[in-house]
Amino acid sequence: MAESAGQARKIYAEMPTAAEVRADMLMQSPRALPFKGRYTVAAPRRDYFKLGAAFFWAGFPDHALPYLDEVVRRSPENERALTAIAQIHLDASRLDDARAAVRKILAVPPRSAAVADGLGLRFAEKGLYAEARDLFQRAISLQRDNTSALNNLGVLYLKMGQPNDAVAAFRYGIRAAPDDDMLYLNLGRLYIQAGERDKARGVILEWLDRKPGNEKAQRALRELDSR
């Protein structure tokens, strides 16, 4: 291939070996050149993450996996690649592989609360509650007032049959993000389901104390009093 500067570049059809590149760089035979000038060889550069992401978003996850695996081989702490790998295995119901990917994610420094929270939801939908819990907690450790992860963690504890942990999660959430309506609503509903109306009423009054005139809180109080 000839460049506009008059240099020739060899285009590899597939990844060459180091020996092939060295041999090409030593090639000086005029018979190999269609024109005068210096023959230069450039080793191909590949952005494996971009290639993997392109296949992933185009709907070819199995084609994406080898590229994403190569990203992780070269950079074991690449959270984006690990997250994509976990999603691919999860979508394909390869649950053991998905769990293995999450273990790798949890072993690297967290970078995105939103990514951890979103992946946690995907795992919760598949019934993989332990992994979902760890991912929600990871999101909260990175952003303590992440209201989505705080609510998701409390709801997850209820699904896991751990109401006391759910109460603790919602209570922590209210301290960390006292203006989030869903935290009060979820905690109030939990108390109502447990038959503890007085505690539910206390949560709603606490909500109104924080946000006087809040329509959702007023509606919740009316519904509670009408029961």
N, C-alpha and C positions, 0 to 999 in steps of 0.2 A: 504494500500500500504506500503510495507516495503522498507526502505532506506538502502543503503549500510552500514550505521553506525549501523544498527540494530533497528532503531526506526520505529514506524508505523505512517503513516500519513493518515488521512481520506481525501478522495477526494470527494468534493461536486459536484453533478450533476448540481446544480444551486446555485445562491447566497443565502446563509443561513441567517437566522435572527440572531441578536445578542444573543437572548435567546438560539438558537440551538447551537451556538458556545460555549457559557458558559456551557451548559449542557454537551457537548462533552468533554470539558476540565476537567470536574469533574468526568468523567467516569474512574473508577479504577478497574472494575470487571475483574478478570483473565479470566473469560469465554469469554470475548470479544477479548482476545488477542490470536493470533496463536502461540506465543512464549513469552518467558520471556523478560522482559525489560520494560522501561518506555513508556507509551503511550502518544504521544504528538499530539496536533491538531493545525494546522495552518489555520488561516482565509485566504481565497483565495485573491490573489492580481490580479487586472485587470488594464491593461493600456487601458483605454477606447478610447483614441485617436488612438492608434495603431490598435485596433480592428475596429474602425470606418474607419480609413484610408485603412485598408486591404479590407474591403467590398467595399469601394468607388472605389479604383483602380482596383478591380476585376470585376467591372461592376454591383455591387448590391447596388446602392445608397440608396434605401429605407431601406435596412438592416443596412446601415451605420448610418442613421439618429438618431436612439435611442442612439447609443453609443456617437455620437458627441454632441447630446443634453445633455447627462449626463456630458460630459467634460465641457460644458458651465455652467451647473448647479453648478458644483463643482468649476469651475474657470471662472467666467464671462468675464474675459479679455483675454481669450485664442483666439488670433487673427487667428491662424491656423484653429481651429475648426469652428469659425464663418465664415471664408472664405469658407471652404468646405460646410458648411450648405447653404450658399448663392448660391454657384454653383449648388448644388443638386436641390434646389428649382427653380433656373433659368432654368436649363436643363429640368425640368418637367413642365415648364411654370406656376409654382405657383408664379406669380409675386408679389402678396401681401406679401407672406412669404419671398420672396427674398428681397424685399424692407425692411422688418422688420429686416432681418439679416444684411443688410447694415447699417441700423441705429445703430445697436449694434456695428458694426465694427467701425463706425465713432465716437462712444462714448468712445472707449478705446484708450490708447496711441498707435500711429503708430509704427510699428516695421520693416516693409519691404516695400520699395518703389516699388519693382518689383511686389510683390503680389497685391498691390493696383492698379497699372497700368494694370496688366493682368486682374484683375477682372473688372476694368473699361471698358476694351475692350469688355468683355462678356456682360456687361449691355448695352453698346452702340449698339452692334449687335442686341439686343432684343428691341431696341428703347426706353430704359429707360435712357433718356439723363440726367436727373437731378442727378440720382444716379451715372452715369458714370462721370459726371463733378466733383462731390464731391470726387470720388475715384481718379481721375487724380490729383486734387488739393491736395489731401492727399499725393499722391506719391511725388509731387513737394515740399510740405512742409517738407518732410523727406529728399529729395535729390534735391536741387534746380536746379542742372544741369542734371537731368534725361531727356535725349533727347527724349526718347520714350514717356513719359508722357507729355512733353512740346508740341511735335508735335500732339499727340492725342488730347490734350485739344484744340489746335487751330482748328484742323479739326472738332472736335465736335461742337465748337461754330458756324462754318459754317453750319453744319447740323441743328443746332438749329435756324438758321436765325439771328445770331448775329455777323455780319461781323466786327463790331468795336471791339468787345471782342476778335474775332479771331486775328485781327491785334495786339491788345495789348498782347495776349498770345504769338504770334510768336516774337514780339519785345522783350518781356521779355526773351523768350528763347534764342534769339541771344545774349542778354547781359549775360545770365547765362552760355551759352554753345556756344561761338562764332565760334567754329570749326566744328559745325554740319552742313553739307550741306543741309539736308532736311528742316531745319528751314528757310534758305534763299529761297530755291526752293518753299516751300509752301507759304511763304509770297509774293514772286514774282508772283506766279500763282494767288493768291488772288487779287492782284492789277490788273493783266491782265483781270481777269474775271469781275472786276469792271470798266474796261475801263480806268484805270489810268496807262497808259504806262510809263509815266515819273517816277512815283513812283516805278514801277516794274524795270525800268532800274537802278534807284538809288540803289535798293536792290542788284541787280546783281553786280554793280560796288563796292558796299560795300563788297560784298562777295569776289570779285577778289582782293580788297585791302587787305583783311584779308588773302586770300590764292591765291597769284599770280600764274598764270598758271594752276589753277584748271580746269580740262577738262569739268566737269559738268557745271561750271559757264560760261566758254567760249561758250559751246554749247547753254546754255540758252540765252546768249547775241545774238548769231547768229540767233537763232530762233525768238527772239523778233524783231531784226532789219529786218528780212525777212517778217514780217507780214505786 
